[in-house]
């Protein structure tokens, strides 16, 4: 089906190959490349549609968001347009993160404003709870271990999301990672919109956010970073009870949500949730890093996050959803308490057990069992078996040329990809040991938790690449462009960064001390010299 985007069209459904709408005569191919297929939802300021991008090989799916305010008053239109432009700027700024939809296009066409975004296929947290029931304490900790580093990243970009809730968190089907959507309500903490004589813009004249999830200061039009912490806490209560804020009672004297009698959690997690849900912003956690430290799961964050990559084997029907208004740097921490260690260990064992059930070997379909070797504390080699898709060089390049951009969890060890164009590709948790990527274009690609030990990345374009928790031990990065790359928590022991460009890269002095550098290395501040 081809869907007409004319807001006044009385019968927008058309045959798939139609050039113009049979009802209103509007041209159906937006900007001569985007073909809307069906509506996904509508909110106060816009409508979203599932679409195909006919300008790319394979015509990949995308999402079109059209400005469509519910009212025609000038101030409503002004606010809608401000929100729309703000969402485009924010996605352009932070959309290279693998847990945020990428902005693909933004334009005006026939006096209509449009955003085109990456399509995220999967169930929202709200749908997961309805399908599978509430989460245990371990499940909530696993959820927090994945979402808190993302929230910290967003806040580091000076952005407040303002609408965190289960309907705006999607578990992506392809890799089971949590993706935060709907940045239409974001607020830039630093550069405010220009105000008029009254000190207000159309935006500040209205409280933005979802009642019950938004804390008091946000509803009073004074959001801060801790406002997102509160909304995340309310989301955790939903995961533990399946009850939305409107289904819960509140203390009439303090305004506090009364949830404690409805959940069965340890005193430790209960105390963390209480502080996340403090009505007074000054008594609440001020950052995502503070919550991570309080949870005492930082030493186990890597294992927990890897567990979240395992797709659940619940047999539920796959559904695709997207978005609209419906809507640490990790610090060293003392050892977790024995109870916390036991809970985390149980979570890891449960996830490993689920791995054996959920992932099987598919003979004759390109699936195979890859074996990697890692060194233990004694320096000896330990076999580490994992299930991964094995691709040869030609198979990967052919798939990329056909429009495929997802190679997460694949075994790509020892491939010769010298000079290849593989920009904006998902290599999350992939095996790329001793892979030759010299001179390759890997701009804006995701190597989170990937193994790149002794890989050849000499002179590669790695600008805006994401390497959170990646293993780059012994990798050759001489002359590589790592400007604006995200290298927090990456292992750079023995990596060769001589002559590399690290301008504006997210990397610590401690990491750089483990790597090889020289006077040609460009430091994150843009200056050359030994680090």
C-alpha positions in Angstrom: 0.0 0.0 0.0 1.1 3.6 -0.6 -0.2 6.1 1.9 -1.0 9.7 1.2 0.5 12.3 3.5 -1.9 15.1 2.8 -3.5 15.9 6.2 -6.9 16.7 4.6 -7.1 13.7 2.3 -10.3 11.8 2.9 -9.1 8.4 1.6 -5.3 8.2 1.9 -4.9 4.5 1.1 -3.6 3.8 -2.5 -2.3 0.9 -4.5 1.4 0.3 -3.9 2.6 1.5 -7.3 0.4 4.6 -7.5 2.2 7.8 -8.4 -0.6 10.1 -7.2 -3.4 9.8 -4.6 -6.6 8.5 -6.2 -8.6 10.7 -3.7 -6.9 14.1 -3.5 -4.3 13.9 -6.4 -1.3 14.6 -4.1 2.0 13.1 -5.2 2.7 10.0 -3.1 6.5 9.8 -3.3 7.9 12.4 -0.8 11.0 14.2 -2.1 11.1 11.7 -4.9 12.3 8.9 -2.6 10.2 8.3 0.5 7.1 6.1 0.1 4.8 6.1 3.1 3.2 2.6 3.7 1.0 3.0 6.7 0.4 5.3 9.7 2.1 4.4 13.0 0.5 7.0 15.3 -0.6 10.5 15.9 -0.1 12.9 18.8 -0.5 16.6 19.7 2.0 17.9 17.2 2.6 15.3 14.5 1.9 12.0 12.9 4.3 9.2 12.1 4.3 6.8 9.2 6.2 3.6 8.2 8.0 4.2 4.9 10.5 2.8 2.4 13.5 4.8 1.2 13.6 4.2 -2.5 16.7 6.2 -2.9 18.8 3.4 -1.2 19.6 -0.1 -2.4 17.1 -2.6 -0.9 14.7 0.2 -0.1 15.2 0.0 3.7 12.4 0.9 6.1 12.4 4.3 7.8 9.9 6.5 9.7 8.5 9.7 8.5 7.4 12.2 11.1 5.1 15.0 9.8 4.4 18.2 11.6 0.6 18.0 12.1 -0.4 20.2 15.2 -3.8 19.5 16.7 -4.8 23.1 16.7 -4.5 26.0 14.3 -3.9 28.8 16.7 -0.6 30.7 15.9 0.9 29.9 19.3 0.2 26.2 18.9 1.8 26.1 15.5 4.8 28.0 16.8 5.3 25.6 19.6 4.9 22.6 17.3 7.5 24.0 14.9 9.9 24.7 17.8 9.6 21.2 19.1 10.0 19.8 15.6 13.2 21.8 15.0 14.5 20.9 18.4 14.0 17.2 17.8 15.9 17.4 14.5 18.8 19.3 16.0 19.0 16.9 19.0 18.9 13.8 16.9 21.5 15.2 14.6 23.7 15.9 17.6 23.4 12.6 19.5 21.9 10.2 16.9 25.2 8.4 16.4 24.6 6.6 19.7 23.5 3.0 19.0 20.6 3.3 21.4 19.1 6.4 19.8 17.4 6.4 16.4 19.5 8.1 13.7 18.2 11.2 11.9 18.2 10.5 8.2 16.6 13.6 6.7 14.8 16.8 7.7 13.1 19.1 5.3 10.1 21.2 4.3 7.9 20.1 1.4 4.8 22.0 0.2 4.6 24.0 3.4 4.8 20.7 5.5 7.7 19.9 7.8 9.1 16.4 7.9 11.6 14.3 9.9 12.9 11.0 8.5 14.4 8.7 11.1 15.8 5.2 11.4 13.1 2.6 11.9 13.3 0.7 15.2 11.6 -2.7 15.1 10.6 -4.3 18.3 8.3 -4.2 21.4 8.1 -1.3 23.8 8.7 -1.9 27.5 5.0 -1.3 28.0 4.1 -4.1 25.5 6.8 -6.4 27.0 5.1 -6.2 30.4 1.7 -6.8 29.0 3.0 -9.8 27.1 5.3 -11.3 29.6 4.3 -9.9 33.0 6.3 -7.9 35.6 10.0 -8.0 36.1 11.9 -9.3 39.0 14.5 -7.3 41.0 17.2 -8.8 38.9 15.4 -7.9 35.7 15.0 -4.3 36.8 18.7 -4.1 37.7 19.5 -5.4 34.2 17.3 -2.8 32.7 19.0 0.0 34.7 22.5 -1.4 33.8 21.6 -0.8 30.1 19.7 2.5 30.2 21.7 4.4 32.8 24.9 4.7 30.7 22.7 5.8 27.8 21.1 8.5 30.0 24.5 9.6 31.1 25.6 10.0 27.5 22.5 12.1 26.7 23.1 14.3 29.7 26.7 14.8 28.7 25.4 16.3 25.5 23.6 18.8 27.6 20.2 17.4 26.7 17.2 16.5 29.0 14.9 14.0 27.4 11.8 15.0 29.4 9.6 12.0 28.4 11.2 8.8 29.6 8.5 6.2 30.0 7.8 2.5 29.0 6.1 3.5 25.7 9.3 5.4 24.7 11.7 2.5 25.3 11.8 -0.2 22.5 13.8 -3.4 22.7 15.2 -3.7 19.2 14.3 -7.0 17.6 17.7 -7.4 15.8 19.9 -7.3 18.8 17.6 -7.0 21.9 19.2 -3.7 22.9 17.1 -1.0 24.5 16.5 2.1 22.3 15.2 5.4 23.6 12.8 7.1 21.2 10.7 10.3 20.9 13.1 13.2 21.3 10.3 15.7 20.5 10.2 17.0 24.1 13.9 17.4 24.7 15.3 20.5 26.4 18.8 21.9 25.8 20.1 22.7 29.3 22.6 25.2 28.0 21.3 27.2 25.0 17.8 28.2 25.7 15.5 29.5 23.0 15.3 33.2 22.7 12.7 34.7 24.9 10.3 37.5 24.2 9.6 40.5 26.3 7.5 38.4 28.7 10.4 36.0 29.3 8.5 33.1 27.7 8.5 31.3 24.4 5.6 29.3 23.0 7.4 26.3 24.5 7.7 27.6 28.0 4.1 28.5 28.2 3.3 24.7 28.5 4.5 21.9 30.7 6.0 19.2 28.5 6.1 15.6 29.5 3.8 12.8 30.6 1.8 13.4 33.8 2.9 10.9 36.5 6.3 10.2 34.9 7.3 13.9 34.9 8.4 15.2 38.4 7.0 18.4 39.9 9.8 20.7 38.8 9.3 19.6 35.2 5.6 20.2 35.3 6.4 23.6 36.7 8.5 24.2 33.6 11.9 24.0 35.4 13.3 20.6 34.2 16.8 19.5 35.2 18.9 16.4 34.5 17.5 14.8 37.7 14.0 15.1 36.2 14.9 12.2 33.8 16.1 10.2 36.9 12.7 10.6 38.4 10.9 9.4 35.2 13.3 6.4 35.1 12.3 5.6 38.6 8.6 5.7 37.8 9.4 3.4 34.8 11.0 0.9 37.2 7.9 0.9 39.4 5.9 0.1 36.3 8.2 -2.8 35.5 7.8 -4.2 39.0 4.0 -3.7 39.3 2.6 -3.2 35.7 0.8 -0.2 37.2 1.0 3.2 35.6 1.2 6.4 37.7 -2.6 7.0 37.4 -3.2 3.6 38.9 -1.2 4.4 42.0 -2.0 6.3 45.2 -0.1 9.4 46.3 0.6 10.8 49.8 -1.7 13.8 50.0 0.7 15.7 52.3 4.0 15.1 50.5 2.9 14.2 46.9 5.1 11.0 47.1 4.1 8.0 45.1 2.9 5.1 47.3 4.5 2.1 45.7 6.5 0.3 48.4 3.7 -2.1 49.5 3.2 -3.3 46.0 6.7 -4.6 45.3 9.0 -7.2 46.7 12.5 -6.0 46.4 15.6 -5.9 48.7 16.2 -3.0 51.0 19.1 -2.0 48.9 17.1 -1.6 45.6 14.2 -0.1 47.6 16.5 2.6 49.0 17.8 3.4 45.5 14.3 3.7 44.0 13.2 5.9 46.9 16.0 8.3 46.2 15.2 8.3 42.4 11.6 9.1 43.2 12.3 11.9 45.7 9.7 14.7 45.1 12.3 17.3 46.2 14.8 17.6 43.4 17.6 18.5 45.8 17.2 15.1 47.6 17.2 13.1 44.4 20.1 11.6 42.6 21.6 14.3 40.4 23.1 12.1 37.7 22.9 8.6 36.1 26.5 7.9 37.4 25.3 8.4 41.0 22.5 5.9 40.5 25.0 3.4 39.0 27.3 3.8 42.0 24.4 3.4 44.4 23.3 0.2 42.7 26.8 -1.3 43.3 26.6 -3.1 39.9 29.4 -1.1 38.2 32.0 -4.0 38.4 29.4 -6.3 36.8 28.0 -3.9 34.2 29.8 -5.5 31.3 28.3 -9.0 32.1 24.8 -7.7 32.7 24.8 -5.7 29.5 26.0 -8.7 27.5 23.1 -10.7 29.0 20.7 -8.1 27.7 21.8 -8.9 24.2 20.1 -12.3 24.3 16.7 -12.3 22.7 13.9 -13.6 24.9 12.4 -16.9 23.8 8.8 -16.1 24.7 7.3 -17.1 21.4 5.4 -13.9 21.2 4.4 -12.5 17.9 6.9 -10.0 16.6 5.4 -6.6 16.3 6.8 -3.3 15.0 6.3 0.0 16.7 7.7 3.4 16.5 7.3 6.7 18.1 5.3 9.9 18.6 4.1 11.8 21.7 2.6 8.5 23.0 4.2 8.1 23.7 29.5 7.2 33.6 32.0 7.4 32.7 32.0 4.5 35.2 33.9 5.3 38.4 35.8 2.8 40.6 33.5 1.6 43.3 34.1 -0.5 46.4 33.3 -4.2 46.2 29.6 -4.9 46.1 27.9 -6.4 49.1 27.7 -10.2 49.2 24.0 -10.0 48.6 24.5 -7.7 45.6 27.1 -10.1 44.2 24.8 -13.0 44.6 22.0 -11.2 42.8 24.2 -10.2 39.9 25.7 -13.7 39.6 22.2 -15.1 39.5 21.3 -12.7 36.7 24.3 -13.8 34.7 23.6 -17.5 35.2 20.0 -17.0 34.2 21.0 -15.2 31.1 23.6 -17.8 30.1 20.9 -20.5 30.6 18.6 -18.6 28.4 21.3 -18.3 25.8 21.5 -22.0 25.4 17.7 -22.2 24.9 17.2 -19.1 22.8 20.1 -19.5 20.4 20.8 -22.6 18.3 23.1 -23.6 15.6 21.5 -23.4 12.1 23.2 -25.8 9.7 23.5 -24.7 6.1 22.3 -21.2 6.8 25.6 -19.4 7.3 25.3 -19.8 11.1 28.2 -21.4 12.9 29.9 -21.7 16.2 32.9 -19.5 16.6 35.5 -20.1 19.2 37.7 -17.3 20.6 40.5 -17.4 23.1 41.0 -14.9 25.9 43.8 -14.7 28.5 43.1 -15.4 32.1 44.9 -13.8 35.0 47.8 -16.3 34.7 48.3 -15.4 31.0 47.2 -18.8 29.7 44.7 -19.1 26.9 41.1 -20.0 27.8 38.6 -21.2 25.3 35.5 -19.0 25.1 32.8 -20.5 22.8 30.0 -18.4 21.5 27.4 -18.7 18.8 27.9 -16.2 16.0 27.3 -15.7 12.3 30.4 -16.3 10.2 30.8 -14.2 7.1 33.7 -14.1 4.5 35.0 -10.8 3.1 32.9 -11.0 -0.1 29.8 -11.9 1.7 30.0 -8.9 4.0 30.8 -6.4 1.3 28.0 -7.7 -0.9 25.5 -7.5 1.9 26.6 -3.9 2.7 26.2 -2.9 -1.0 22.7 -4.2 -0.9 21.9 -1.9 2.0 22.5 -4.1 5.0 24.1 -2.2 8.0 23.7 -4.7 10.9 26.5 -7.2 11.6 26.1 -7.4 15.3 27.4 -10.6 17.0 29.0 -11.8 13.7 32.4 -13.6 13.5 34.5 -11.4 11.2 37.9 -12.5 12.4 40.9 -12.3 10.0 38.8 -10.8 7.1 40.6 -8.5 4.6 38.5 -5.3 4.5 41.3 -2.9 3.6 39.9 0.3 2.1 36.3 -0.9 2.3 33.4 1.6 2.8 31.5 0.4 5.8 30.3 3.6 7.3 27.3 3.8 9.7 27.4 0.0 10.4 26.5 -1.9 13.5 29.3 -4.2 14.6 28.1 -4.4 18.2 29.7 -7.4 20.0 31.2 -8.7 16.7 34.5 -10.6 16.6 37.1 -8.6 14.5 40.3 -10.0 15.8 43.3 -9.5 13.5 40.8 -8.1 10.9 42.5 -5.9 8.2 40.5 -2.6 8.2 43.4 -0.4 7.1 42.1 2.7 5.3 38.5 1.6 5.7 35.7 4.2 6.1 34.0 3.3 9.4 32.5 6.7 10.1 29.7 6.6 12.7 29.9 2.9 13.1 29.0 1.0 16.3 31.8 -1.2 17.8 30.4 -1.3 21.3 31.7 -4.5 23.1 33.3 -5.7 19.9 36.6 -7.6 20.0 39.2 -5.8 17.9 42.3 -7.2 19.4 45.3 -6.8 17.1 43.1 -5.5 14.3 44.7 -3.3 11.6 42.9 0.0 11.7 45.8 2.1 10.3 44.6 5.3 8.6 40.9 4.2 9.0 38.2 6.8 9.2 36.7 6.2 12.7 35.2 9.6 13.2 32.1 9.5 15.5 32.6 5.7 15.9 31.3 4.2 19.1 33.7 1.9 21.1 32.1 1.7 24.5 33.6 -1.4 26.2 35.3 -2.5 23.0 38.6 -4.5 23.2 41.3 -2.7 21.2 44.2 -4.4 22.9 47.2 -4.4 20.5 45.2 -2.8 17.7 47.1 -0.7 15.1 45.5 2.7 15.0 48.4 4.7 13.5 47.1 7.7 11.6 43.5 6.8 12.2 40.8 9.5 12.4 39.2 9.1 15.8 37.8 12.6 16.0 34.6 12.7 18.1 34.8 8.9 18.7 33.3 7.5 21.9 36.0 5.4 23.5 34.9 5.4 27.2 35.6 2.1 28.8 37.4 0.7 25.8 40.5 -1.4 26.4 43.4 0.4 24.8 46.3 -1.6 26.4 49.1 -1.7 23.8 47.0 0.0 21.1 49.2 2.1 18.7 47.8 5.6 18.5 50.9 7.2 17.0 49.7 9.9 14.6 46.1 9.3 15.4 43.6 12.2 15.5 41.7 12.1 18.8 40.2 15.6 18.5 37.1 15.8 20.7 37.2 12.1 21.4 35.6 10.8 24.6 38.7 9.1 26.2 40.4 9.3 29.6 44.0 10.0 30.5 44.1 6.6 32.1 43.1 4.9 28.9 45.7 6.9 26.9 48.4 5.9 29.4 48.0 2.3 28.3 48.4 3.0 24.6 51.3 4.0 22.4 51.4 7.7 21.4 54.0 10.0 19.9 54.4 13.7 19.1 52.2 13.3 16.0 49.2 12.1 18.1 46.5 14.8 18.2 45.1 14.9 21.7 41.3 15.3 22.5 41.9 19.1 23.0 43.2 19.3 19.4 46.8 19.8 20.3 49.6 17.6 19.1 52.2 16.1 21.5 53.0 13.2 23.8 50.2 12.2 26.1 
